[in-house]
Amino acid sequence: MLQFGRKQCRLCFGIALATGLLCSLTVATPAAIALDTTSTVPLAPLTSIAALNAQAARGSWALERGADGSLKVVRFAPGAGPVSLQRSGASVPEPDSVVTASGDPFESQQWGLAASGFPSGWATSTGAGVIVAVIDTGVRKTHQDLNGSVLAGIDLVTGSGDGSNDQNGHGTHVAGIVGGRRNGVGGVGGAPSAKILPIRVLDANGSGFTSDVAQGIIYAADHGARVINLSLGGPDPSPSMQTAIQYAKSKGVLVLAAAGNNAQTGNPVMYPAAYPEAIAVAATDSSNKRAAFSSHGSYVDIAAPGANILSAWGSGDSQYAWASGTSMATPYAAAVAAMIIARSPTSTAAEVWSKMKSAATDIGAAGVDTSFGYGLINAALSIQGGEEGKGYWTVGANGRVLPFGGVKHYGDLVGAWIDSPVVAATATKSGKGYWLTTASGQVFPFGDAKWFSDMRGVALWSPIVAMTPTPSGKGYWLLGKDGGVFSFGDAVFRGSTGGMKLRSPVVDITPSATGRGYWFVASDGGVFSFGDATFRGSAGAINLWEPVVSMTASSSGKGYWLVASDGGIFSYGVPFRGSLAATPNSSSYGAGVRIRALTSGKGYYILTANGTVLPFGSARRFSGPQHLGATAIDMMIAQ
């Protein structure tokens, strides 16, 4: 029988004893809880799922969208070589795997997973092999969601045991949120392939000693943990516990602590969350609002789902409960950290935290705030971004330029008089300069960029919308909204649609590898090729959900990518590396603006209207201020 309960977790830390401070984490007593009716859910045996997967021999498949917006499934035979669908609207081919009616039955009830982008991220990382220490009431290692994932830890309450004696249930709940296995039964954790190191410091009543917590932190740091989860805390600081956290940090361990559940009872500052060495995690509800109980203050670093969270409970191998608290939010954040480390094992704790905070969805006041810190965790975005790229610049319609990574600021147009908004920008070949251009066709050089003339004084039939440099960096093309092309320096005019009647306006241009041709794209997805730029396909024949806003080509000239305003990607002759459209809370970034590819073709960036840059494939993530003071209009990559 599967057992369910509904719990409210409270953190109350700091009862004075003669021997020191008592660390108390209390789960409401059964008498105060209205338990849900016991439910029985049929679960597919693991053996049957494995057998079905072993029999899967359907090859691969993809979706193709018709001109009328309809979808159909296209299948490919087993053993076929790599397949690349170049038809417009086609998805990327994927293996035809087996699904069952049950799967992990409770996953659909675990709202925090989708809200934080975990399912979107599992294709890239599931936290495999990363050790997350759960310092708590113990972890029931035989629970069906955790069996095989729990390492031998330590019991500091009794002085003997491996940490698996959870007489309270809370520690098992936390562990299930971190690393519940995706095994066809029960629920699933955020990092289902992570390893759990159980360290029992709290007894059946959720009580324990500060010294045990500090010893547990040291033990975790000395026994391979890369992440420590502290779903406990209180208003009284402990210098020795802070020293233990500093020790863990010195060994490269990321320490996350619950911000506290005391917003409605005075909202005191909570420790260990308030120590600068720890990452303080607040709780959100299913509406992306601060959970009413979640403590808030300047020490809050990030937020995660923490209201009505379903996970394993420690009172039996098939028991589950809903619980609320920052105790539940913290392990979701710990799972994101594990996913990042699994993908980039050499990442330092500081680098892991940098990725987490730069990927967080800003759901409160603009920027860092006291309720959510940097924002709501975003697992999918946190693990995106590889190791390629030196840096980039973002550009606003007001002419402001912001540098990221290893690039420098060479000036901008903030405060300068310009007769129309800035609409496009492009960097020099050296990466030591760039040009900005306005809708009227004025070009402004900065750094080592040279001015090769522009459209000043010329009456344009339609405004300029884009620009691109020649491969030599000794010239550039400007593109008009009507498809008119203007060439300067060593840029050679190869043709345009300036005299044609187009169905929709032109939005972006990209050169061929040799510079002896170029492509440009219209908002309906139609692609126009000139010179030696080879046409690879377009989205012009289908009904798009959102208009195309930009394009970028591979340096090899073998293909190009288009991006729609919702962040959806169309790839032709080049690999699909991911899209903003599949990213949780993507609407919070605003519409897509530009796509720009790495020289290697192994990754690309999408710039959104609010200035956020999202990396895909091998493109490296860089953090920094994103406030352009105006709508973002373009980005430039230093190769």
C-alpha positions as CSV (number, residue, x, y, z in Angstrom):
1,M,0.0,0.0,0.0
2,L,1.3,3.5,-0.8
3,Q,0.9,5.8,2.1
4,F,0.3,9.5,1.8
5,G,0.4,12.3,4.3
6,R,0.4,16.1,4.2
7,K,3.1,17.8,6.4
8,Q,4.0,21.3,7.2
9,C,7.7,21.6,8.0
10,R,8.9,24.3,10.3
11,L,12.4,25.4,11.2
12,C,12.9,26.4,14.8
13,F,16.6,26.5,15.7
14,G,18.2,27.8,18.9
15,I,16.8,26.3,22.2
16,A,19.4,27.1,24.8
17,L,20.8,24.1,26.7
18,A,23.6,23.9,29.3
19,T,25.6,22.0,26.8
20,G,25.0,24.4,23.9
21,L,22.4,25.2,21.3
22,L,19.8,22.6,20.3
23,C,19.2,22.2,16.6
24,S,15.5,21.5,16.3
25,L,13.6,20.8,13.1
26,T,10.0,19.9,13.8
27,V,7.5,18.2,11.6
28,A,3.9,18.7,12.9
29,T,2.8,15.8,15.1
30,P,0.3,13.3,13.6
31,A,-2.5,14.5,15.9
32,A,-2.3,17.9,14.2
33,I,-2.3,16.6,10.7
34,A,-5.3,15.7,8.6
35,L,-4.0,12.7,6.6
36,D,-5.2,12.1,3.1
37,T,-7.0,8.8,2.5
38,T,-4.6,6.0,1.8
39,S,-4.3,5.4,-1.9
40,T,-3.2,2.5,-4.0
41,V,-1.7,3.2,-7.4
42,P,-0.9,0.4,-9.8
43,L,2.8,0.5,-10.8
44,A,4.5,-1.2,-13.7
45,P,7.2,-3.5,-12.5
46,L,10.7,-2.4,-13.3
47,T,11.4,-5.6,-15.1
48,S,8.6,-5.1,-17.5
49,I,9.8,-1.6,-18.4
50,A,13.3,-2.8,-19.0
51,A,12.1,-5.7,-21.2
52,L,10.0,-3.3,-23.3
53,N,12.9,-1.0,-23.8
54,A,15.1,-3.9,-24.8
55,Q,12.6,-4.8,-27.4
56,A,12.4,-1.3,-28.9
57,A,13.4,-1.7,-32.5
58,R,11.4,1.0,-34.2
59,G,14.4,3.1,-35.2
60,S,14.0,6.9,-35.0
61,W,11.3,9.4,-35.7
62,A,10.5,13.1,-36.1
63,L,7.6,15.5,-36.5
64,E,7.0,17.3,-39.8
65,R,4.7,20.3,-39.9
66,G,2.5,20.8,-43.0
67,A,1.8,24.0,-44.8
68,D,-1.6,24.2,-43.0
69,G,0.0,23.9,-39.6
70,S,-0.8,20.2,-39.2
71,L,1.7,17.7,-37.8
72,K,2.6,14.2,-38.9
73,V,5.0,11.5,-37.7
74,V,7.9,10.5,-39.9
75,R,9.7,7.3,-39.0
76,F,13.1,6.0,-40.0
77,A,14.2,2.3,-40.2
78,P,16.4,0.7,-37.5
79,G,20.1,0.9,-38.2
80,A,19.7,3.9,-40.6
81,G,22.6,6.3,-40.5
82,P,22.3,9.9,-39.1
83,V,19.1,11.5,-40.5
84,S,18.8,15.2,-41.0
85,L,15.3,16.5,-41.9
86,Q,15.8,19.7,-43.8
87,R,12.1,20.2,-44.5
88,S,10.8,23.4,-42.9
89,G,9.1,22.9,-39.6
90,A,10.7,19.4,-39.0
91,S,11.8,18.5,-35.5
92,V,15.1,16.8,-34.7
93,P,15.0,12.9,-35.2
94,E,15.0,11.0,-32.0
95,P,15.1,7.3,-30.9
96,D,11.7,5.6,-30.8
97,S,11.7,4.6,-27.2
98,V,9.1,2.7,-25.1
99,V,6.7,4.5,-22.8
100,T,4.2,3.0,-20.3
101,A,1.0,4.2,-18.8
102,S,2.5,4.4,-15.4
103,G,6.0,5.7,-15.7
104,D,6.8,7.3,-12.4
105,P,3.1,7.7,-11.4
106,F,3.5,10.7,-9.1
107,E,5.7,12.8,-11.4
108,S,2.7,14.6,-12.8
109,Q,1.8,15.7,-9.3
110,Q,5.4,17.1,-8.7
111,W,4.7,20.6,-10.0
112,G,8.1,21.9,-8.9
113,L,9.9,19.8,-11.5
114,A,8.3,21.5,-14.6
115,A,8.3,24.9,-12.9
116,S,12.0,24.7,-12.5
117,G,12.9,23.2,-15.9
118,F,14.1,19.8,-14.7
119,P,12.4,17.7,-17.4
120,S,13.9,20.0,-20.1
121,G,17.3,19.5,-18.6
122,W,17.4,15.7,-18.1
123,A,18.4,15.1,-21.7
124,T,21.6,16.9,-20.9
125,S,22.3,16.0,-17.3
126,T,20.7,14.0,-14.5
127,G,23.4,14.5,-11.9
128,A,25.0,11.2,-12.6
129,G,27.6,10.3,-10.0
130,V,27.5,13.5,-8.0
131,I,27.4,13.1,-4.3
132,V,24.9,15.3,-2.5
133,A,25.1,15.1,1.3
134,V,21.7,15.3,3.1
135,I,22.4,16.4,6.6
136,D,19.1,15.8,8.3
137,T,17.0,13.1,10.1
138,G,18.6,10.3,8.1
139,V,17.6,8.8,4.7
140,R,15.7,5.5,4.3
141,K,17.9,3.8,1.8
142,T,15.4,1.0,1.1
143,H,12.7,3.4,-0.1
144,Q,11.6,2.4,-3.6
145,D,12.5,5.9,-4.9
146,L,16.0,5.8,-3.4
147,N,17.0,2.1,-3.4
148,G,20.5,2.0,-4.9
149,S,21.1,5.7,-4.8
150,V,22.0,6.0,-1.1
151,L,25.6,5.6,0.0
152,A,26.8,4.5,3.4
153,G,26.9,7.6,5.6
154,I,27.0,8.3,9.3
155,D,24.7,8.5,12.2
156,L,25.8,11.2,14.6
157,V,22.7,10.9,16.8
158,T,23.4,7.3,18.1
159,G,27.1,7.3,17.3
160,S,26.7,4.1,15.1
161,G,25.0,3.3,11.9
162,D,25.2,4.5,8.3
163,G,22.7,7.3,8.4
164,S,19.8,5.3,6.9
165,N,17.8,5.1,10.2
166,D,15.2,7.9,9.5
167,Q,12.8,7.8,12.4
168,N,11.2,11.1,11.4
169,G,10.7,11.0,7.6
170,H,11.9,14.5,6.8
171,G,15.4,13.5,5.6
172,T,14.0,10.9,3.2
173,H,11.6,13.5,1.8
174,V,14.5,15.9,1.2
175,A,16.6,13.1,-0.4
176,G,13.7,12.2,-2.7
177,I,13.5,15.7,-3.9
178,V,17.2,15.7,-4.7
179,G,17.6,12.3,-6.2
180,G,14.5,10.1,-6.3
181,R,15.2,7.7,-9.2
182,R,13.3,7.7,-12.4
183,N,12.5,4.0,-12.2
184,G,8.8,3.6,-13.0
185,V,7.5,3.8,-9.5
186,G,6.6,6.6,-7.1
187,G,8.0,10.0,-7.9
188,V,11.3,11.4,-9.2
189,G,13.9,13.8,-7.9
190,G,15.4,16.8,-9.7
191,A,18.8,14.9,-10.2
192,P,17.6,11.3,-10.5
193,S,21.1,9.9,-11.0
194,A,22.8,11.7,-8.1
195,K,24.1,9.8,-5.1
196,I,22.9,10.6,-1.7
197,L,25.2,10.7,1.3
198,P,23.0,10.5,4.4
199,I,24.3,12.2,7.6
200,R,21.9,11.8,10.5
201,V,22.1,14.7,13.0
202,L,18.5,15.0,14.0
203,D,16.5,12.4,16.0
204,A,12.9,11.2,15.6
205,N,11.6,14.5,16.9
206,G,13.7,16.5,14.5
207,S,16.0,17.6,17.4
208,G,19.8,17.5,17.5
209,F,22.9,19.4,18.5
210,T,24.7,22.2,16.7
211,S,28.0,20.3,17.1
212,D,26.6,17.3,15.3
213,V,25.5,19.5,12.4
214,A,29.0,21.0,12.2
215,Q,30.6,17.6,12.4
216,G,28.2,16.4,9.6
217,I,29.3,19.2,7.4
218,I,33.0,18.4,8.0
219,Y,32.2,14.7,7.4
220,A,30.5,15.4,4.1
221,A,33.4,17.6,2.9
222,D,35.9,14.8,3.8
223,H,33.8,12.0,2.1
224,G,33.4,13.2,-1.5
225,A,30.3,15.4,-1.3
226,R,30.2,18.1,-3.9
227,V,27.0,19.5,-2.6
228,I,25.6,19.8,1.0
229,N,21.9,20.2,1.7
230,L,21.0,21.8,5.0
231,S,17.2,21.9,5.3
232,L,17.4,23.2,8.9
233,G,18.2,26.5,10.6
234,G,17.2,29.0,13.2
235,P,17.7,32.6,14.4
236,D,20.9,32.1,16.5
237,P,24.2,32.1,14.7
238,S,26.9,29.6,15.5
239,P,30.5,30.8,14.8
240,S,31.7,27.2,14.9
241,M,29.1,26.0,12.4
242,Q,30.1,28.9,10.1
243,T,33.7,27.7,10.4
244,A,32.6,24.2,9.4
245,I,30.9,25.6,6.3
246,Q,34.0,27.6,5.4
247,Y,35.9,24.4,5.6
248,A,33.6,22.7,3.2
249,K,33.8,25.6,0.9
250,S,37.6,25.5,1.0
251,K,37.3,21.9,-0.3
252,G,35.1,23.0,-3.3
253,V,31.8,22.0,-1.8
254,L,28.7,24.1,-2.5
255,V,26.6,24.5,0.7
256,L,22.9,25.2,0.4
257,A,20.7,26.1,3.4
258,A,17.0,26.7,3.9
259,A,16.1,30.4,4.3
260,G,13.5,29.6,7.0
261,N,9.7,29.4,7.4
262,N,9.2,32.4,9.7
263,A,7.8,35.1,7.4
264,Q,4.6,35.2,9.4
265,T,6.2,35.0,12.9
266,G,8.5,38.0,12.9
267,N,10.7,37.1,10.0
268,P,14.0,36.8,11.9
269,V,17.3,36.3,10.0
270,M,18.0,32.6,9.8
271,Y,21.2,30.6,10.2
272,P,23.1,28.9,8.6
273,A,21.4,30.3,5.6
274,A,22.5,33.8,6.4
275,Y,26.2,33.0,6.5
276,P,27.8,34.4,3.3
277,E,29.4,31.0,2.6
278,A,26.0,29.3,2.3
279,I,23.4,29.7,-0.5
280,A,20.2,30.7,1.1
281,V,17.1,29.2,-0.6
282,A,13.6,30.6,-0.3
283,A,10.4,28.9,-1.3
284,T,7.9,29.6,-4.0
285,D,4.3,28.3,-4.6
286,S,2.9,26.9,-7.8
287,S,2.0,30.5,-9.0
288,N,5.7,31.5,-8.8
289,K,4.9,33.7,-5.8
290,R,6.8,33.7,-2.5
291,A,5.3,31.1,-0.3
292,A,3.5,32.8,2.5
293,F,5.7,31.1,5.1
294,S,9.1,31.7,3.3
295,S,11.4,34.0,5.3
296,H,12.8,36.9,3.3
297,G,15.7,39.3,3.7
298,S,18.9,40.5,2.1
299,Y,20.5,37.1,2.9
300,V,18.2,35.2,0.5
301,D,20.2,34.1,-2.6
302,I,17.8,32.1,-4.8
303,A,14.3,30.5,-4.7
304,A,12.8,27.1,-5.5
305,P,9.5,25.4,-5.3
306,G,8.6,24.7,-1.7
307,A,4.8,24.6,-1.2
308,N,2.9,21.3,-1.3
309,I,5.8,19.2,-2.5
310,L,5.3,15.5,-3.0
311,S,8.2,13.2,-2.2
312,A,9.2,10.0,-0.5
313,W,8.6,9.8,3.3
314,G,10.8,7.8,5.7
315,S,8.1,5.7,7.5
316,G,8.1,3.0,4.8
317,D,9.5,1.8,1.6
318,S,6.5,2.9,-0.4
319,Q,5.3,5.9,1.6
320,Y,5.0,9.5,0.3
321,A,3.8,12.8,1.7
322,W,3.2,16.4,0.6
323,A,5.2,18.8,2.7
324,S,5.8,22.6,2.6
325,G,8.8,24.6,3.7
326,T,12.1,26.0,2.6
327,S,13.2,22.5,3.6
328,M,11.6,21.4,0.4
329,A,13.0,24.2,-1.7
330,T,16.6,23.7,-0.7
331,P,16.9,20.2,-2.2
332,Y,15.5,21.4,-5.5
333,A,18.4,23.9,-5.6
334,A,20.8,21.2,-4.6
335,A,19.6,19.0,-7.5
336,V,20.4,21.8,-10.0
337,A,23.9,22.1,-8.5
338,A,24.3,18.3,-9.0
339,M,23.2,18.5,-12.6
340,I,25.7,21.3,-13.3
341,I,28.6,19.4,-11.7
342,A,27.7,16.2,-13.5
343,R,28.0,18.0,-16.9
344,S,31.1,20.0,-15.9
345,P,32.9,17.9,-13.2
346,T,35.8,20.3,-13.0
347,S,33.6,23.3,-12.2
348,T,34.4,25.0,-8.9
349,A,31.7,25.7,-6.3
350,A,31.9,29.4,-7.3
351,E,31.4,28.5,-11.0
352,V,28.4,26.3,-10.1
353,W,26.8,29.1,-8.2
354,S,27.5,31.5,-11.0
355,K,25.7,29.3,-13.4
356,M,22.7,28.9,-11.1
357,K,22.2,32.5,-10.4
358,S,22.8,33.7,-13.9
359,A,20.2,31.2,-15.2
360,A,17.6,32.0,-12.5
361,T,14.3,33.4,-13.7
362,D,13.7,36.8,-12.3
363,I,10.2,36.6,-10.8
364,G,10.2,39.4,-8.3
365,A,11.4,43.0,-8.4
366,A,13.9,43.6,-11.2
367,G,17.3,42.3,-10.3
368,V,18.2,40.7,-6.9
369,D,15.5,41.1,-4.3
370,T,14.8,40.0,-0.7
371,S,12.1,37.5,-1.5
372,F,13.7,35.5,-4.3
373,G,17.3,36.6,-4.4
374,Y,18.5,36.1,-8.0
375,G,15.2,34.4,-8.9
376,L,13.6,31.0,-9.3
377,I,16.0,28.2,-10.1
378,N,16.0,27.1,-13.8
379,A,17.6,23.7,-14.2
380,A,17.5,23.6,-18.0
381,L,19.3,26.9,-18.4
382,S,21.7,26.3,-15.6
383,I,23.2,23.3,-17.4
384,Q,23.2,24.9,-20.8
385,G,26.4,26.5,-22.0
386,G,29.6,24.8,-22.9
387,E,33.2,25.9,-23.0
388,E,33.5,27.8,-26.3
389,G,33.5,31.5,-26.8
390,K,35.6,34.4,-25.5
391,G,32.7,36.8,-24.8
392,Y,30.1,38.9,-26.4
393,W,28.4,42.3,-26.4
394,T,24.7,43.1,-26.2
395,V,23.3,46.3,-27.8
396,G,20.2,48.3,-27.0
397,A,18.0,50.5,-29.2
398,N,19.5,53.5,-27.3
399,G,23.0,52.6,-28.5
400,R,24.2,51.2,-25.2
401,V,26.7,48.4,-25.4
402,L,27.4,46.0,-22.6
403,P,30.4,43.6,-22.6
404,F,30.4,40.1,-21.2
405,G,33.3,37.6,-20.7
406,G,36.7,38.6,-22.0
407,V,35.6,41.4,-24.4
408,K,36.1,45.1,-23.7
409,H,33.9,48.1,-24.0
410,Y,35.0,50.4,-26.8
411,G,32.3,53.0,-26.5
412,D,28.7,53.5,-27.4
413,L,26.1,56.0,-28.4
414,V,24.5,56.7,-24.9
415,G,24.1,60.4,-24.6
416,A,24.9,61.0,-28.3
417,W,22.4,62.6,-30.7
418,I,21.2,60.1,-33.2
419,D,18.3,60.7,-35.7
420,S,16.8,57.2,-35.3
421,P,17.1,54.2,-33.0
422,V,20.1,51.8,-33.2
423,V,18.9,48.7,-35.0
424,A,22.0,46.5,-35.6
425,A,25.6,46.0,-34.6
426,T,28.6,43.8,-35.7
427,A,32.1,43.2,-34.4
428,T,35.4,43.5,-36.2
429,K,37.4,40.4,-37.1
430,S,39.9,41.1,-34.3
431,G,37.2,41.5,-31.6
432,K,38.7,44.8,-30.7
433,G,36.0,47.0,-32.1
434,Y,32.5,47.1,-33.5
435,W,30.1,49.1,-35.6
436,L,26.6,50.3,-34.6
437,T,24.0,51.4,-37.2
438,T,20.7,53.2,-37.0
439,A,17.4,52.7,-38.8
440,S,18.4,55.7,-41.0
441,G,21.6,53.9,-42.1
442,Q,24.1,55.9,-40.1
443,V,27.1,53.7,-39.1
444,F,29.3,54.5,-36.1
445,P,32.7,52.8,-35.6
446,F,34.3,52.1,-32.2
447,G,37.7,50.6,-31.3
448,D,39.6,49.3,-34.3
449,A,36.5,49.4,-36.5
450,K,37.0,51.7,-39.6
451,W,34.2,53.7,-41.2
452,F,33.6,52.8,-44.8
453,S,30.7,55.2,-45.4
454,D,27.0,54.8,-44.8
455,M,23.6,56.0,-45.9
456,R,23.6,59.5,-44.4
457,G,21.8,61.9,-46.6
458,V,20.2,59.2,-48.7
459,A,16.4,58.9,-48.7
460,L,15.7,55.3,-48.0
461,W,12.5,53.5,-49.2
462,S,12.5,51.5,-46.0
463,P,14.5,51.6,-42.8
464,I,17.7,49.6,-42.2
465,V,17.1,46.5,-40.0
466,A,20.4,44.6,-40.0
467,M,24.1,44.7,-40.9
468,T,26.9,42.1,-41.3
469,P,30.7,42.4,-41.9
470,T,32.7,40.8,-44.7
471,P,35.0,38.0,-43.6
472,S,38.1,40.3,-44.0
473,G,36.5,42.9,-41.7
474,K,37.3,45.6,-44.3
475,G,33.7,46.2,-45.2
476,Y,30.0,45.6,-44.3
477,W,26.6,45.3,-45.8
478,L,23.5,47.0,-44.5
479,L,20.1,45.4,-45.1
480,G,16.8,47.3,-45.5
481,K,13.4,46.2,-44.4
482,D,12.4,45.8,-48.0
483,G,15.4,43.6,-48.8
484,G,17.5,46.3,-50.2
485,V,21.2,45.7,-49.7
486,F,23.9,48.4,-49.4
487,S,27.6,47.5,-49.6
488,F,30.6,49.4,-48.3
489,G,34.4,48.8,-48.2
490,D,35.3,45.5,-49.7
491,A,31.7,44.3,-49.5
492,V,30.4,43.4,-53.0
493,F,26.7,43.8,-53.9
494,R,25.4,40.3,-54.9
495,G,21.7,41.1,-55.3
496,S,18.7,42.1,-53.3
497,T,14.9,42.1,-53.2
498,G,14.7,45.8,-53.1
499,G,12.6,46.0,-56.2
500,M,10.3,43.1,-55.3
501,K,7.0,43.0,-53.6
502,L,7.5,40.8,-50.5
503,R,4.9,39.0,-48.4
504,S,6.6,40.1,-45.2
505,P,9.5,42.3,-44.2
506,V,13.1,41.3,-44.2
507,V,14.7,41.0,-40.7
508,D,18.3,39.8,-40.8
509,I,21.4,39.0,-43.0
510,T,24.4,36.7,-42.7
511,P,27.3,36.2,-45.1
512,S,28.6,33.0,-46.8
513,A,31.9,31.5,-45.6
514,T,33.8,33.1,-48.5
515,G,32.1,36.5,-48.3
516,R,31.2,36.2,-51.9
517,G,27.5,35.9,-51.1
518,Y,24.9,36.3,-48.4
519,W,21.5,35.1,-47.2
520,F,18.8,37.1,-45.7
521,V,15.5,36.1,-44.1
522,A,12.0,37.5,-43.9
523,S,9.7,37.4,-40.9
524,D,7.6,34.7,-42.6
525,G,10.6,32.4,-42.6
526,G,11.4,32.9,-46.3
527,V,15.2,32.7,-47.1
528,F,16.8,34.5,-50.0
529,S,20.3,33.5,-51.2
530,F,22.7,35.5,-53.4
531,G,26.2,35.0,-54.8
532,D,27.8,31.7,-53.6
533,A,25.4,31.4,-50.6
534,T,23.6,28.1,-51.2
535,F,19.9,27.9,-50.4
536,R,19.3,25.1,-47.8
537,G,15.6,25.5,-47.1
538,S,13.2,27.9,-45.5
539,A,10.1,28.1,-43.3
540,G,8.4,30.4,-45.9
541,A,5.9,27.7,-47.0
542,I,4.4,27.0,-43.5
543,N,2.1,28.9,-41.1
544,L,4.4,30.0,-38.3
545,W,3.2,30.3,-34.7
546,E,5.5,33.3,-34.3
547,P,7.5,35.4,-36.8
548,V,11.1,34.7,-37.6
549,V,13.3,37.5,-36.2
550,S,16.9,36.5,-37.1
551,M,19.3,34.1,-38.8
552,T,22.9,33.0,-38.5
553,A,25.1,30.7,-40.7
554,S,27.8,28.2,-39.9
555,S,31.3,29.4,-40.7
556,S,31.6,26.4,-43.1
557,G,28.7,27.8,-45.1
558,K,26.9,24.4,-45.1
559,G,23.8,25.7,-43.4
560,Y,22.0,28.2,-41.2
561,W,19.7,28.6,-38.3
562,L,16.6,30.7,-38.1
563,V,15.0,31.8,-34.8
564,A,11.4,32.9,-34.2
565,S,10.3,35.5,-31.7
566,D,9.2,32.7,-29.3
567,G,12.8,31.3,-29.4
568,G,11.9,28.4,-31.7
569,I,14.7,27.2,-33.9
570,F,14.7,26.1,-37.6
571,S,17.9,24.4,-38.7
572,Y,18.9,23.7,-42.3
573,G,22.1,21.8,-43.1
574,V,23.3,22.3,-39.5
575,P,22.6,20.6,-36.2
576,F,19.8,21.7,-33.8
577,R,21.3,22.6,-30.5
578,G,18.2,23.6,-28.5
579,S,15.7,26.4,-28.3
580,L,14.3,29.0,-26.0
581,A,10.8,27.8,-26.8
582,A,11.4,24.6,-24.8
583,T,12.8,26.5,-21.8
584,P,10.6,26.9,-18.7
585,N,9.4,30.5,-18.0
586,S,10.7,31.5,-21.4
587,S,8.1,34.3,-21.7
588,S,9.8,36.2,-18.8
589,Y,12.7,36.9,-21.1
590,G,10.6,38.7,-23.7
591,A,10.6,38.0,-27.4
592,G,13.6,36.6,-29.2
593,V,15.7,39.2,-31.0
594,R,18.8,37.7,-32.6
595,I,20.6,34.4,-33.0
596,R,24.4,34.3,-33.4
597,A,26.5,31.2,-34.0
598,L,30.0,30.2,-32.8
599,T,32.6,29.9,-35.5
600,S,32.8,26.1,-34.8
601,G,29.1,25.7,-35.5
602,K,28.8,23.7,-32.3
603,G,26.6,26.2,-30.5
604,Y,24.8,29.5,-30.7
605,Y,23.3,32.2,-28.5
606,I,19.8,33.6,-28.5
607,L,19.4,37.3,-27.5
608,T,16.0,38.2,-26.0
609,A,14.3,41.6,-25.8
610,N,15.2,42.2,-22.2
611,G,18.9,41.7,-22.9
612,T,19.2,38.1,-21.6
613,V,21.6,35.9,-23.6
614,L,20.9,32.2,-23.6
615,P,23.6,29.8,-24.7
616,F,23.0,26.5,-26.5
617,G,25.3,23.7,-27.5
618,S,28.9,24.4,-26.7
619,A,28.4,28.2,-26.3
620,R,29.8,29.4,-23.0
621,R,27.6,31.3,-20.6
622,F,28.8,34.6,-19.3
623,S,27.2,36.6,-16.5
624,G,26.9,40.3,-15.9
625,P,24.4,43.2,-15.8
626,Q,21.7,43.0,-18.4
627,H,20.1,46.4,-18.0
628,L,20.5,48.1,-21.3
629,G,18.0,50.8,-20.5
630,A,16.1,50.0,-23.7
631,T,15.0,47.0,-25.8
632,A,17.9,44.8,-26.8
633,I,18.3,44.8,-30.6
634,D,21.5,42.9,-31.4
635,M,24.5,41.0,-30.0
636,M,28.1,40.5,-31.2
637,I,30.3,37.5,-30.6
638,A,34.1,37.6,-30.1
639,Q,35.4,34.5,-31.8
